[in-house]
Amino acid sequence: MSSSRKKRCASELFLASSGSSSSTIPKRTRLRAFSSSDFVRPLPTYDDSGDCSFVYQFCGALFWHGERVIRSSIVSRPCYTHCCKSSTIVLPSPLTPPPVLRTLYDVHAFRLNIRAYNNMFAMTSFGDTENEASNRLYAFNKPSKPPLDEELDSYVVCLFNDVLDQRYGPPTPSTLGCVVFGDDFVTNKYDVILYAHSGNPQRISKLHPSYMALQYPLLFPYGEGGWSPHLKLVAELGNDGRKLTVNMYYSYKIHARDGVYSFILNASGLFQGDVDSRSIWKCVLLPPSFVGGPCYMYNDYQDALSICREYGNPQYFITFTCNVNWPEIRRYMIRHSQMDAHSRVGIISRVFHIKFKALINFLKEDKKFGAVTAHLHTIEFQNRGLPHYHTLLWVCNLDKIREAADIDKFISAEIPDPVSEPLLYQTIKTSMIHGPCGLLNIKCPCMKDGKCSKRYRKPFSDSTVIDKQGYAHCRRNTLARHTLQNAIEIDNGYIVPYNKHLCNRFNAHINVEYCGWNMMIKYLFNSLLLGWFENNKWDKGGLDLTYGACPSKYVWNKRVKRWKLRERITLHAIGQIAFVHPSDGELFYIRMLLFHQKVCKSNEDVSTVYNRLHPNFRSAFDALDLIGDDKEWLLAFTQLVLLEVEKVLRSCTPSKSVTEFNLSLPSDHVETFFQNRLRLDETSYDREELSNQHIIMVSRLNSEQLNIYNVFVSAINDGNQVMFFIYRHGGTGKTFLWTTLLSYFRSIGKIALAVAASDHSLRDILDCDSKVFGGMSELLGGDFRQTLLVSPQSNRWQNVALTLPKLYLWSCFTMYKLKYNIRLLNDDIPFTLDFSVSTFASWLLKVGYGDLGYPDVSDTTDAR
Ligand SMILES: Nc1ncnc2c1ncn2[C@@H]1O[C@H](COP(=O)(O)OP(=O)(O)OP(=O)(O)O)[C@@H](O)[C@H]1O
């Protein structure tokens, strides 16, 4: 994942620092009851993020401490990068505002209608030049707008010519008093045509630095140049330097700086541009790096699925909405003489981002819902509205909710007591009351077809319950503790579920819902599954189907809650049972069993395997051999222990047996199971087959081979250690002789190995240092011409010293020689070739003996 993707990714997999992953804790020990002391902790106080008063050392931008880049900051010098990218962006300071305009910016009515005023003076148009004047005046002819101030007629707009290198000079006549419009706007070929006093229309780039000044004369009263594609980061000037992007340019501009008056930041509604998505007709494929685009969301969706695969279903769904009345925002507005927080969406977003990070940290560190193992979030902006964030929260198994009553420890849906919890009461009163809607306010936005789409007002309940669909319904008593200004009594039916600690800490709308998927699945099963059991009681046709396959023949009728026979049976209908993570225990096992068990009329039938009713679904699942576990090993260990005990008991006087203690003796198989595996392999040959093979091979041995065979076999049978070396060139039947001997010894149950092992290894393995090869008999063979060792960087004599006859063991071996090349006697070779074959064989031997060729005179060591 690239760093930019990391930064912008709204999803995050967080592993708890405690490292207590669910897979490491035995399931049984994970359950714990929530004690009241876990939650009756004093409510945390409001988390104030301070003021936007930190001055960035390079560009003077003001920022909040919570916005600092933690990795690059030190306490005395917090670092912040969103403004000038560590001084790599250097732009000229805004010019001193024209006094008349500056005064107007302080007038509330002007700021309220600033978009209309801007349109009046904008030098751009969408092409309706015929009605240009009336179109512009239209905004002020509405009754809601103030009439045009007569005095404004005397105001003169002066444009200064823009120069690309950011210097400002006096205007030239050709750039003044022009109307810019795209005459081809209805197509997506968007052109900007410039009509100058002095000449013909001229097409200019949409990226022309003057374009913004012409479009927004009230923001750029001097006609200052805006962003230009020629701008570069200061540290990277030159042809290859990195460009200063539009995003970087405006990020720099929208930061407040002490002593600098910025029209952009004070332009209220004009600062918030409108993008009508319907006007963007061009099909644009947004890359995954585009935050909020379909590819981006798909990536996040995949992330979410990965987290579910690892951690199971999430436990909480939290919605956190920005509160424009946060003290940080209010103080900022006062300090910067701003009236309406909604006109400073940048500030709202920045404060929200600080709060959002604080909330995540609070969830992780304070563990209000338990140890957080993972969370996934998205941040959304309502249409021109406040930012809000949705998160799915996973907590470790130990802290998961086990029953409906546990939910009360985390989620409330009642108005708090204003006396004992005054702060919380204030927050709930201002942020957590839904509507009111219904009969109290039928125009409430949530009302659809005369009903609240969010199903408020919620019914009262003495205790928290989980309904059949798996939704949690929080406890709501009948008390009404709050009265709205218009004398409407608000009772607990309108309270959005919340967590006391979060609301008190962040003073915002924080809706906390328990996902309750485990329970939901349980109820989901109940409704459909019980229907299936019922169906099997009276319809024998479904007995041969598993629950997973029943949709091929039946269809679930939601209204009557029964399975009904399909009118047309289809083999293509596939049953789907909600996914259950293996960590969900019994739910997982019943789900799996439902794909295997047939003839089920009850839960007991599901857990009956081979006519045995199992105490739980896991046990039944196990009995069906659907699970891979360590049971074979456990059984083997148990039996081995019994075997050892049996040995000890038998050696006692009087001899005893485990059977006398009501224990059954392990089978023979267990004993062999723990024997040396190699040994077991070497004694498991098919002796009969080997014996037959041996008889045939012995009968074919020639006299030389037979002689060696007899001497070797009798020496071994006499218990002597023998060491033979069978020497001769290839084709003389050495391998044939080995095979004959191996088949003989293996057929009589002895172990004979064809191995490469050194003297030292065998002495070690057999723990017999006094005898060569640890006392084992050896039968070696080969042809020295075939097995010549060559040591790199060594001379001829050094190589000769490495040969077998020079080794210290050589004297221990008795040498036998085979004379006849049996390969040449092969019947497949036509007799016409007999001569050339034997000539070739003797020529090869001469090569081997060195009887052919001449010594290399240039090599002093190659002397014969
Ligand atoms: N007594 C025998 N009866 C029939 N065929 C034999 C006999 N001895 C050897 N052969 C055959 O002769 C051929 C060569 O024998 P083998 O491979 O045993 O010789 P080798 O000395 O091991 O040769 P190399 O050193 O090249 O491996 C093989 O096809 C083998 O089956």
The ligand as a MOL file (V3000), in Angstrom:
LIG
                    3D

  0  0  0     0  0            999 V3000
M  V30 BEGIN CTAB
M  V30 COUNTS 31 33 0 0 0
M  V30 BEGIN ATOM
M  V30 1 N 23.8740 -62.7440 -13.0670 0
M  V30 2 C 23.2330 -61.9470 -13.9480 0
M  V30 3 N 22.2790 -62.5120 -14.6980 0
M  V30 4 C 21.6240 -61.7630 -15.6200 0
M  V30 5 N 21.8940 -60.4690 -15.8420 0
M  V30 6 C 22.8110 -59.8800 -15.0930 0
M  V30 7 C 23.5190 -60.5690 -14.1150 0
M  V30 8 N 24.4060 -59.7370 -13.5560 0
M  V30 9 C 24.2190 -58.5360 -14.1680 0
M  V30 10 N 23.2450 -58.6320 -15.0740 0
M  V30 11 C 22.7680 -57.5710 -15.9340 0
M  V30 12 O 23.8800 -56.9240 -16.5020 0
M  V30 13 C 23.7010 -55.5250 -16.5740 0
M  V30 14 C 24.7960 -54.7890 -15.8220 0
M  V30 15 O 24.7580 -55.2120 -14.4890 0
M  V30 16 P 24.9490 -54.1860 -13.2780 0
M  V30 17 O 24.2070 -52.9780 -13.5120 0
M  V30 18 O 24.6630 -54.9550 -12.0450 0
M  V30 19 O 26.5020 -53.9400 -13.4050 0
M  V30 20 P 27.3380 -52.8590 -12.5710 0
M  V30 21 O 28.6410 -53.4840 -12.3130 0
M  V30 22 O 26.5600 -52.4370 -11.3970 0
M  V30 23 O 27.4790 -51.7320 -13.6270 0
M  V30 24 P 27.7570 -50.1730 -13.3580 0
M  V30 25 O 29.0260 -50.1290 -12.5790 0
M  V30 26 O 27.8760 -49.6200 -14.6920 0
M  V30 27 O 26.5580 -49.7400 -12.5950 0
M  V30 28 C 22.3340 -55.2860 -15.9820 0
M  V30 29 O 21.4190 -55.2000 -17.0230 0
M  V30 30 C 22.0460 -56.5030 -15.1520 0
M  V30 31 O 20.6660 -56.8270 -15.1100 0
M  V30 END ATOM
M  V30 BEGIN BOND
M  V30 1 1 1 2
M  V30 2 1 2 3
M  V30 3 2 2 7
M  V30 4 2 3 4
M  V30 5 1 4 5
M  V30 6 2 5 6
M  V30 7 1 6 7
M  V30 8 1 6 10
M  V30 9 1 7 8
M  V30 10 2 8 9
M  V30 11 1 9 10
M  V30 12 1 10 11
M  V30 13 1 11 12
M  V30 14 1 11 30
M  V30 15 1 12 13
M  V30 16 1 13 14
M  V30 17 1 13 28
M  V30 18 1 14 15
M  V30 19 1 15 16
M  V30 20 2 16 17
M  V30 21 1 16 18
M  V30 22 1 16 19
M  V30 23 1 19 20
M  V30 24 2 20 21
M  V30 25 1 20 22
M  V30 26 1 20 23
M  V30 27 1 23 24
M  V30 28 2 24 25
M  V30 29 1 24 26
M  V30 30 1 24 27
M  V30 31 1 28 29
M  V30 32 1 28 30
M  V30 33 1 30 31
M  V30 END BOND
M  V30 END CTAB
M  END
